[in-house]
Amino acid sequence: MEIISDKIREIIPKIEDYKKKNVLEPGTKRGLIEPLFDKIGWDFSDIETVEPEFPVVLVGENKPVDYALKIDKKLNLFVEAKRINAEIKTAINDGTKKALEKNVSWLIATNGDTIAVLKIDEKIPKTERTVFTIVLSEVEMDEQALIKTANLLLLSSPENVEVGNLESFADKELKKTRITNAIKSALESNDFKKLVQSKYMERHPGHKPDQNFLNQLIEMINLGTEKQTVPLTHKPNVADSEYIRKIQERFFKYPNKDDIKQIKKNIIEKKDLWLAFIDKKRMSTKEFQEHYPFKPKATGGFAYFLTKRGLAKKVGQDKIRKGAIFEINEEIIAEITAILGFT
């Protein structure tokens, strides 16, 4: 585990340099992809385990996959690699065609920065094949984040593939994806829109919402399970505003009583940090540490707390001091200020 974490820590600073230099595919493979997957457990010096440029014939033409990963000489995974600045979708599309042609169940698509692991099966819709995606340049450099990333990547190790750990993890993740897609599909259906419209008109007789307003309500409900807020693109009338407020309360804006207690406790304990956050609007994880004596690895937990509760969102990386940058949700500033006013 430590070996892989160290390799991730070593690779992350290289990625920005590779992007600036627009390193081509051979250099990306040599400098980023091969060293990482070698540490994961795939022996690139053994052609019986890792066969480069494995031949795949598509429409009468040889389109080799970059690496065929084998266990006991049996094909298990394909790795489709691209240059550092290539779109990951290109690697996914190309790799999927090759995996389907050779009946290979697993695909790792990567450009050295983004790593996507997919389960390939014609019976699985394209939108439901991705098991997980990691963007290395967005991984925080604290130990907790590195270990979490290493754990995910280790699922693609020879041992975890052979004993079925990757399969078990994929089944759970793809089930979540199917459920999420089903919910989104239902929310976007005409029947659901009609239901929302009828319920709205029951509460506001004589006022029929237009299609644009209905679509925004559906979007708000859709995002609700992710604890996000969504701004309206038009100025609603009084009746609209009241209905939107109720929708927000019901679906995402306000957590339950236990959540509120936890949020208040966190804000009060970290008063100086929150005052600075309100003032600056944007802060990095390193700045969080300057305003509160976090224990080792605890900054990552605080960052997770911010995004999970909808208190802030991640907007980028602090390239100078290393760490993520977060932007406070301005809608909750007044509430936080009120809480701090009683401390």
C-alpha positions as CSV (number, residue, x, y, z in Angstrom):
1,M,0.0,0.0,0.0
2,E,2.8,2.5,1.0
3,I,4.7,1.6,-2.2
4,I,1.7,2.6,-4.4
5,S,0.9,5.7,-2.4
6,D,4.5,6.8,-2.8
7,K,4.4,6.2,-6.5
8,I,1.2,8.2,-6.8
9,R,2.8,11.0,-4.7
10,E,5.8,10.9,-7.1
11,I,3.7,10.9,-10.3
12,I,1.2,13.7,-9.4
13,P,3.8,16.6,-9.7
14,K,4.9,15.3,-13.1
15,I,1.5,15.5,-14.7
16,E,1.3,19.3,-15.0
17,D,4.8,19.3,-16.5
18,Y,3.8,16.6,-19.0
19,K,0.7,18.6,-20.0
20,K,2.7,21.8,-20.5
21,K,5.1,19.9,-22.7
22,N,2.3,18.1,-24.5
23,V,4.2,14.8,-24.0
24,L,3.1,12.3,-26.7
25,E,1.8,8.8,-26.1
26,P,5.1,6.9,-25.9
27,G,6.5,9.3,-23.3
28,T,3.2,9.3,-21.3
29,K,3.3,5.5,-21.2
30,R,6.9,5.3,-20.2
31,G,6.9,8.1,-17.6
32,L,3.5,7.8,-16.0
33,I,1.4,4.7,-16.9
34,E,4.0,1.9,-16.9
35,P,5.6,2.9,-13.5
36,L,2.3,3.1,-11.8
37,F,0.8,-0.2,-13.0
38,D,4.1,-1.9,-12.4
39,K,3.7,-0.9,-8.7
40,I,0.1,-2.1,-8.7
41,G,1.5,-5.6,-9.5
42,W,1.7,-6.0,-13.3
43,D,5.2,-7.1,-14.3
44,F,6.0,-5.1,-17.5
45,S,9.3,-7.0,-17.9
46,D,7.3,-10.3,-18.4
47,I,5.6,-10.6,-21.7
48,E,3.5,-13.6,-20.4
49,T,2.0,-11.1,-17.9
50,V,2.0,-7.8,-19.8
51,E,2.0,-8.1,-23.6
52,P,2.4,-4.7,-25.3
53,E,0.8,-3.9,-28.6
54,F,-1.5,-6.9,-28.4
55,P,-3.0,-7.4,-31.9
56,V,-6.7,-6.7,-32.4
57,V,-8.3,-6.8,-35.8
58,L,-11.1,-4.3,-36.3
59,V,-12.9,-4.1,-39.7
60,G,-10.0,-5.9,-41.4
61,E,-7.3,-3.7,-39.9
62,N,-4.9,-4.4,-37.0
63,K,-5.6,-1.9,-34.2
64,P,-3.4,-3.2,-31.3
65,V,-4.4,-2.5,-27.7
66,D,-1.5,-0.9,-25.8
67,Y,-1.3,-3.6,-23.2
68,A,-2.9,-7.0,-22.7
69,L,-2.8,-8.0,-19.0
70,K,-2.8,-11.7,-18.3
71,I,-3.1,-14.1,-15.4
72,D,-1.7,-17.6,-16.1
73,K,-1.4,-16.6,-19.7
74,K,-5.2,-15.9,-19.9
75,L,-6.4,-12.5,-21.1
76,N,-8.0,-10.5,-18.2
77,L,-7.7,-6.8,-18.9
78,F,-6.9,-4.4,-21.7
79,V,-5.1,-1.1,-21.1
80,E,-5.8,1.5,-23.7
81,A,-3.4,4.4,-23.3
82,K,-3.3,7.8,-24.9
83,R,-1.0,10.9,-24.7
84,I,-1.3,13.1,-21.6
85,N,-3.6,15.8,-23.2
86,A,-5.9,13.3,-25.0
87,E,-9.5,13.1,-24.1
88,I,-10.2,10.1,-21.9
89,K,-13.4,9.5,-23.9
90,T,-11.1,8.6,-26.9
91,A,-9.3,6.0,-24.8
92,I,-12.6,4.6,-23.6
93,N,-14.2,4.4,-27.0
94,D,-11.1,2.8,-28.7
95,G,-10.5,0.4,-25.8
96,T,-14.1,-0.7,-25.6
97,K,-14.2,-1.7,-29.3
98,K,-11.1,-3.8,-28.8
99,A,-12.3,-5.4,-25.6
100,L,-15.6,-6.4,-27.2
101,E,-13.8,-7.8,-30.2
102,K,-11.6,-10.1,-28.0
103,N,-14.3,-10.8,-25.4
104,V,-12.2,-9.2,-22.6
105,S,-14.3,-8.2,-19.6
106,W,-12.2,-5.4,-18.1
107,L,-10.8,-2.2,-19.6
108,I,-8.5,0.4,-18.1
109,A,-8.5,3.6,-20.2
110,T,-5.9,6.2,-19.3
111,N,-4.0,9.3,-20.5
112,G,-1.7,9.1,-17.5
113,D,-3.7,11.6,-15.5
114,T,-7.3,10.2,-15.7
115,I,-7.7,6.4,-15.1
116,A,-11.0,4.8,-15.9
117,V,-11.8,1.2,-15.1
118,L,-14.8,-0.3,-17.0
119,K,-16.6,-3.6,-17.1
120,I,-17.1,-4.5,-20.8
121,D,-20.2,-6.5,-21.7
122,E,-22.5,-5.9,-24.7
123,K,-25.4,-6.5,-22.3
124,I,-24.4,-3.5,-20.2
125,P,-25.4,-0.1,-21.6
126,K,-22.5,2.2,-22.4
127,T,-23.5,4.7,-19.7
128,E,-23.4,2.0,-17.0
129,R,-20.0,0.4,-17.7
130,T,-17.6,2.7,-15.7
131,V,-16.7,1.1,-12.3
132,F,-14.6,4.1,-11.2
133,T,-12.6,7.0,-12.5
134,I,-9.6,8.7,-10.9
135,V,-8.0,12.0,-11.9
136,L,-4.6,11.9,-10.3
137,S,-3.9,15.6,-10.7
138,E,-7.0,16.3,-8.5
139,V,-5.9,13.9,-5.7
140,E,-5.0,15.8,-2.5
141,M,-1.4,15.2,-1.3
142,D,-2.4,14.2,2.2
143,E,-2.1,10.6,3.4
144,Q,-5.8,9.8,3.6
145,A,-6.5,10.8,0.0
146,L,-3.5,9.0,-1.3
147,I,-4.4,5.8,0.5
148,K,-8.0,6.0,-0.8
149,T,-6.7,6.4,-4.4
150,A,-4.2,3.5,-3.9
151,N,-7.1,1.3,-2.6
152,L,-9.1,1.9,-5.7
153,L,-6.2,1.3,-8.1
154,L,-5.3,-1.9,-6.2
155,L,-8.6,-3.4,-7.2
156,S,-7.0,-3.8,-10.7
157,S,-4.0,-5.8,-9.3
158,P,-3.5,-9.4,-10.5
159,E,-4.4,-10.7,-7.1
160,N,-7.7,-8.7,-6.8
161,V,-8.7,-9.6,-10.3
162,E,-8.0,-13.3,-9.8
163,V,-9.9,-13.7,-6.5
164,G,-12.9,-11.6,-7.7
165,N,-12.5,-8.5,-5.6
166,L,-12.7,-6.2,-8.7
167,E,-15.8,-8.1,-9.8
168,S,-17.5,-7.7,-6.4
169,F,-16.7,-4.0,-6.2
170,A,-17.9,-3.5,-9.8
171,D,-21.2,-5.2,-9.2
172,K,-21.9,-2.8,-6.3
173,E,-20.9,0.3,-8.1
174,L,-22.7,-0.5,-11.3
175,K,-25.8,-1.3,-9.4
176,K,-25.7,2.2,-7.9
177,T,-25.2,3.6,-11.4
178,R,-28.2,1.7,-12.7
179,I,-30.4,2.9,-9.8
180,T,-29.3,6.5,-10.3
181,N,-29.9,6.4,-14.1
182,A,-33.3,4.9,-13.5
183,I,-34.2,7.7,-11.0
184,K,-33.0,10.4,-13.4
185,S,-34.9,8.8,-16.3
186,A,-38.1,8.8,-14.2
187,L,-37.6,12.4,-13.1
188,E,-37.2,13.5,-16.7
189,S,-40.3,11.6,-17.9
190,N,-43.4,13.5,-19.1
191,D,-45.5,11.7,-16.6
192,F,-43.5,13.0,-13.7
193,K,-43.5,16.5,-15.1
194,K,-47.3,16.3,-15.4
195,L,-47.4,15.1,-11.7
196,V,-45.3,18.1,-10.6
197,Q,-47.4,20.5,-12.6
198,S,-50.7,19.1,-11.1
199,K,-49.3,19.3,-7.5
200,Y,-48.1,22.8,-8.1
201,M,-51.5,24.0,-9.5
202,E,-53.3,22.4,-6.5
203,R,-51.3,24.7,-4.2
204,H,-51.5,27.7,-6.5
205,P,-54.9,27.6,-8.3
206,G,-55.1,29.7,-11.4
207,H,-51.3,29.7,-11.9
208,K,-49.9,27.3,-14.5
209,P,-46.1,27.1,-14.5
210,D,-44.4,27.3,-17.9
211,Q,-42.2,24.5,-19.3
212,N,-39.0,26.3,-18.5
213,F,-40.0,26.6,-14.8
214,L,-41.1,23.0,-14.7
215,N,-37.7,21.8,-16.1
216,Q,-35.9,23.8,-13.4
217,L,-38.0,22.2,-10.7
218,I,-37.2,18.8,-12.0
219,E,-33.5,19.6,-12.1
220,M,-33.6,20.8,-8.5
221,I,-35.3,17.6,-7.4
222,N,-32.8,15.6,-9.5
223,L,-29.8,17.2,-7.8
224,G,-31.4,16.9,-4.4
225,T,-30.0,13.5,-3.6
226,E,-26.5,15.0,-4.1
227,K,-27.1,17.8,-1.6
228,Q,-26.6,20.5,-4.2
229,T,-28.3,23.7,-5.0
230,V,-29.2,25.0,-8.4
231,P,-29.7,28.6,-9.3
232,L,-32.8,29.6,-11.3
233,T,-32.2,31.1,-14.7
234,H,-35.2,33.4,-14.6
235,K,-36.8,35.6,-11.9
236,P,-39.9,33.7,-10.6
237,N,-43.0,35.4,-9.3
238,V,-44.0,35.2,-5.6
239,A,-45.9,32.0,-6.0
240,D,-43.0,30.4,-7.8
241,S,-40.5,31.5,-5.1
242,E,-42.6,30.0,-2.4
243,Y,-42.9,26.7,-4.2
244,I,-39.2,26.6,-4.9
245,R,-38.5,27.2,-1.3
246,K,-40.6,24.2,-0.3
247,I,-39.0,22.0,-2.9
248,Q,-35.6,23.0,-1.6
249,E,-36.6,22.3,2.0
250,R,-38.0,18.9,1.1
251,F,-35.3,17.6,-1.2
252,F,-31.9,19.0,-0.4
253,K,-31.4,22.4,1.2
254,Y,-31.9,21.6,4.9
255,P,-30.5,18.4,6.5
256,N,-32.2,16.5,9.3
257,K,-31.9,17.5,13.0
258,D,-28.9,15.3,13.7
259,D,-27.1,16.8,10.6
260,I,-27.9,20.3,11.8
261,K,-26.4,19.6,15.2
262,Q,-23.3,18.2,13.6
263,I,-22.9,21.2,11.3
264,K,-23.4,23.7,14.1
265,K,-20.9,21.9,16.3
266,N,-18.3,21.9,13.5
267,I,-18.8,25.6,12.9
268,I,-18.5,26.6,16.5
269,E,-15.4,24.4,17.1
270,K,-13.7,26.0,14.1
271,K,-14.9,29.5,14.5
272,D,-11.6,31.2,13.3
273,L,-11.5,29.0,10.3
274,W,-15.1,29.8,9.3
275,L,-14.7,33.5,9.8
276,A,-11.7,33.5,7.5
277,F,-13.6,31.3,5.0
278,I,-16.6,33.7,5.0
279,D,-14.2,36.6,4.5
280,K,-12.1,35.1,1.7
281,K,-14.9,33.0,0.0
282,R,-12.2,30.6,-1.3
283,M,-9.6,28.7,0.7
284,S,-7.2,25.8,0.2
285,T,-6.7,22.8,2.5
286,K,-3.4,24.3,3.5
287,E,-5.2,27.5,4.6
288,F,-7.7,25.5,6.6
289,Q,-4.7,24.1,8.5
290,E,-3.4,27.6,9.2
291,H,-6.7,28.5,10.9
292,Y,-7.4,25.3,12.8
293,P,-5.0,22.7,14.4
294,F,-6.2,19.6,12.4
295,K,-4.9,16.2,13.4
296,P,-3.0,14.3,10.8
297,K,-5.3,13.2,7.9
298,A,-8.2,15.2,9.4
299,T,-8.1,17.9,6.7
300,G,-9.4,15.4,4.2
301,G,-12.3,14.6,6.5
302,F,-13.2,18.2,6.8
303,A,-13.1,18.7,3.1
304,Y,-15.4,15.7,2.6
305,F,-17.8,17.2,5.3
306,L,-17.9,20.5,3.4
307,T,-18.9,19.0,0.1
308,K,-21.2,16.3,1.5
309,R,-23.2,18.9,3.5
310,G,-23.3,21.4,0.6
311,L,-21.4,24.0,2.6
312,A,-18.7,24.4,-0.1
313,K,-17.6,23.0,-3.4
314,K,-14.2,22.0,-4.7
315,V,-13.1,24.4,-7.5
316,G,-9.5,23.5,-8.2
317,Q,-6.0,22.8,-7.0
318,D,-3.5,24.9,-5.2
319,K,-0.5,24.2,-7.4
320,I,2.0,26.2,-5.3
321,R,1.3,24.7,-1.9
322,K,-0.4,21.5,-3.1
323,G,-4.0,20.8,-2.0
324,A,-7.6,21.4,-3.1
325,I,-9.3,24.8,-3.2
326,F,-12.8,25.1,-1.9
327,E,-15.4,27.9,-2.5
328,I,-18.0,28.5,0.2
329,N,-21.7,28.2,-0.6
330,E,-22.8,31.9,-0.3
331,E,-26.4,30.9,0.4
332,I,-25.4,29.6,3.8
333,I,-23.1,32.5,4.9
334,A,-26.0,34.3,6.7
335,E,-26.8,31.1,8.6
336,I,-23.2,30.5,9.6
337,T,-22.8,34.1,10.7
338,A,-25.9,33.7,12.9
339,I,-24.5,30.6,14.5
340,L,-21.2,32.3,15.2
341,G,-23.0,35.3,16.6
342,F,-24.2,33.1,19.6
343,T,-20.7,31.7,20.5
